[in-house]
């Protein structure tokens, strides 16, 4: 006698496997790790802080303001 198979479970397992495969392809195609994103953010923030720290004038006067 053959093994009894629950077709609902087989269908769900097949769908999960397909979803995992698609997710992996999307991660490879589109993704960067959280550590990479955090590192890039930190580098950008550090560069912005460096520029702000070396400014001689905090603000450039607009056209409505009279320069003396």
DOVO-769101 format. One record per residue: residue number from 0; residue in one letter; x, y, z of N, C-alpha, C in turn. Coordinates in nm, 3 decimals. Example, Ala and Ser with C-alpha at 12.3 -4.5 7.8 and 13.67 -1.06 7.14 Angstrom:
DRENZA    k  r     n.c1     n.c2     n.c3    ca.c1    ca.c2    ca.c3     c.c1     c.c2     c.c3
DRENZA    0  A    1.319   -0.569    0.780    1.230   -0.450    0.780    1.320   -0.330    0.780
DRENZA    1  S    1.285   -0.225    0.708    1.367   -0.106    0.714    1.290    0.003    0.787
***
This chain:
DRENZA    k  r     n.c1     n.c2     n.c3    ca.c1    ca.c2    ca.c3     c.c1     c.c2     c.c3
DRENZA    0  X    0.084   -0.118    0.000    0.000    0.000    0.000    0.090    0.125    0.000
DRENZA    1  X    0.051    0.228   -0.071    0.130    0.349   -0.084    0.118    0.439    0.037
DRENZA    2  X    0.207    0.535    0.044    0.209    0.631    0.155    0.094    0.730    0.137
DRENZA    3  X    0.029    0.762    0.246   -0.080    0.859    0.243   -0.020    0.999    0.241
DRENZA    4  X   -0.067    1.081    0.148   -0.015    1.216    0.131   -0.128    1.316    0.145
DRENZA    5  X   -0.107    1.414    0.228   -0.204    1.522    0.243   -0.174    1.624    0.132
DRENZA    6  X   -0.262    1.633    0.037   -0.239    1.719   -0.079   -0.233    1.867   -0.042
DRENZA    7  X   -0.307    1.909    0.061   -0.301    2.048    0.104   -0.162    2.083    0.155
DRENZA    8  X   -0.103    1.992    0.233    0.031    2.017    0.285    0.134    2.021    0.173
DRENZA    9  X    0.123    1.931    0.077    0.215    1.929   -0.036    0.204    2.058   -0.116
DRENZA   10  X    0.082    2.103   -0.138    0.061    2.228   -0.214    0.123    2.347   -0.140
DRENZA   11  X    0.101    2.354   -0.009    0.156    2.463    0.070    0.308    2.459    0.075
DRENZA   12  X    0.366    2.340    0.087    0.511    2.326    0.088    0.570    2.372   -0.044
DRENZA   13  X    0.505    2.336   -0.153    0.552    2.376   -0.286    0.545    2.529   -0.300
DRENZA   14  X    0.436    2.589   -0.251    0.421    2.735   -0.258    0.527    2.805   -0.173
DRENZA   15  X    0.555    2.751   -0.055    0.659    2.811    0.031    0.796    2.803   -0.034
DRENZA   16  X    0.825    2.689   -0.095    0.955    2.673   -0.161    0.969    2.772   -0.275
DRENZA   17  X    0.864    2.790   -0.351    0.867    2.887   -0.462    0.884    3.030   -0.409
DRENZA   18  X    0.816    3.062   -0.300    0.829    3.196   -0.241    0.971    3.219   -0.190
DRENZA   19  X    1.031    3.117   -0.128    1.170    3.131   -0.080    1.265    3.153   -0.197
DRENZA   20  X    1.243    3.079   -0.306    1.327    3.093   -0.424    1.315    3.235   -0.482
DRENZA   21  X    1.194    3.284   -0.495    1.171    3.418   -0.548    1.232    3.525   -0.456
DRENZA   22  X    1.218    3.506   -0.325    1.275    3.602   -0.230    1.427    3.606   -0.241
DRENZA   23  X    1.489    3.490   -0.256    1.635    3.486   -0.270    1.679    3.557   -0.398
DRENZA   24  X    1.608    3.534   -0.507    1.641    3.603   -0.633    1.627    3.754   -0.617
DRENZA   25  X    1.523    3.799   -0.547    1.504    3.943   -0.526    1.612    4.001   -0.437
DRENZA   26  X    1.654    3.926   -0.336    1.762    3.976   -0.249    1.890    3.994   -0.328
DRENZA   27  X    1.919    3.899   -0.415    2.040    3.909   -0.496    2.029    4.023   -0.595
DRENZA   28  X    1.912    4.037   -0.655    1.894    4.138   -0.759    1.887    4.279   -0.703
DRENZA   29  X    1.817    4.299   -0.592    1.787    4.435   -0.546    1.852    4.472   -0.414
DRENZA   30  X    1.895    4.376   -0.340    1.922    4.404   -0.201    2.066    4.434   -0.166
DRENZA   31  X    2.077    4.504   -0.058    2.204    4.522    0.011    2.175    4.487    0.155
DRENZA   32  X    2.276    4.443    0.225    2.253    4.405    0.363    2.231    4.529    0.448
DRENZA   33  X    2.172    4.509    0.563    2.151    4.619    0.656    2.281    4.682    0.699
DRENZA   34  X    2.385    4.601    0.715    2.517    4.653    0.753    2.573    4.745    0.645
DRENZA   35  X    2.553    4.708    0.518    2.601    4.792    0.409    2.529    4.926    0.407
DRENZA   36  X    2.398    4.922    0.426    2.320    5.046    0.428    2.362    5.134    0.545
DRENZA   37  X    2.381    5.074    0.662    2.421    5.149    0.780    2.559    5.210    0.762
DRENZA   38  X    2.651    5.136    0.702    2.785    5.187    0.677    2.781    5.306    0.581
DRENZA   39  X    2.703    5.295    0.475    2.691    5.407    0.380    2.629    5.529    0.447
DRENZA   40  X    2.527    5.507    0.530    2.462    5.617    0.602    2.563    5.685    0.694
DRENZA   41  X    2.642    5.606    0.767    2.740    5.661    0.860    2.846    5.741    0.784
DRENZA   42  X    2.891    5.690    0.671    2.991    5.760    0.591    2.936    5.894    0.541
DRENZA   43  X    2.813    5.894    0.494    2.749    6.017    0.447    2.733    6.118    0.560
DRENZA   44  X    2.689    6.070    0.676    2.672    6.160    0.790    2.805    6.219    0.835
DRENZA   45  X    2.910    6.137    0.837    3.042    6.186    0.877    3.094    6.290    0.779
DRENZA   46  X    3.073    6.268    0.649    3.119    6.364    0.549    3.041    6.495    0.563
DRENZA   47  X    2.911    6.487    0.585    2.830    6.607    0.602    2.873    6.685    0.726
DRENZA   48  X    2.899    6.615    0.834    2.946    6.680    0.957    3.081    6.748    0.934
DRENZA   49  X    3.167    6.682    0.860    3.299    6.738    0.831    3.285    6.870    0.753
DRENZA   50  X    3.197    6.870    0.655    3.175    6.991    0.575    3.115    7.102    0.663
DRENZA   51  X    3.015    7.067    0.745    2.952    7.167    0.831    3.051    7.224    0.932
DRENZA   52  X    3.140    7.141    0.983    3.237    7.188    1.081    3.340    7.284    1.021
DRENZA   53  X    3.360    7.278    0.891    3.461    7.362    0.828    3.403    7.481    0.754
DRENZA   54  X    3.275    7.506    0.769    3.214    7.624    0.705    3.261    7.750    0.777
DRENZA   55  X    3.290    7.852    0.698    3.329    7.979    0.756    3.207    8.065    0.788
DRENZA   56  X    3.106    8.056    0.704    2.983    8.132    0.723    2.870    8.030    0.737
DRENZA   57  X    2.789    8.047    0.840    2.680    7.952    0.862    2.571    7.964    0.757
DRENZA   58  X    2.547    8.086    0.710    2.435    8.107    0.620    2.470    8.214    0.518
DRENZA   59  X    2.429    8.192    0.396    2.450    8.289    0.291    2.328    8.380    0.288
DRENZA   60  X    2.348    8.514    0.290    2.232    8.604    0.288    2.157    8.593    0.155
DRENZA   61  X    2.026    8.603    0.166    1.941    8.595    0.048    1.934    8.728   -0.024
DRENZA   62  X    1.867    8.733   -0.139    1.860    8.857   -0.218    1.781    8.966   -0.150
DRENZA   63  X    1.689    8.932   -0.058    1.609    9.031    0.013    1.687    9.100    0.125
DRENZA   64  X    1.793    9.037    0.168    1.870    9.094    0.278    1.982    9.183    0.223
DRENZA   65  X    1.996    9.296    0.284    2.099    9.392    0.240    2.232    9.352    0.300
DRENZA   66  X    2.335    9.352    0.218    2.469    9.322    0.269    2.536    9.454    0.306
DRENZA   67  X    2.607    9.451    0.414    2.668    9.576    0.461    2.815    9.578    0.434
***
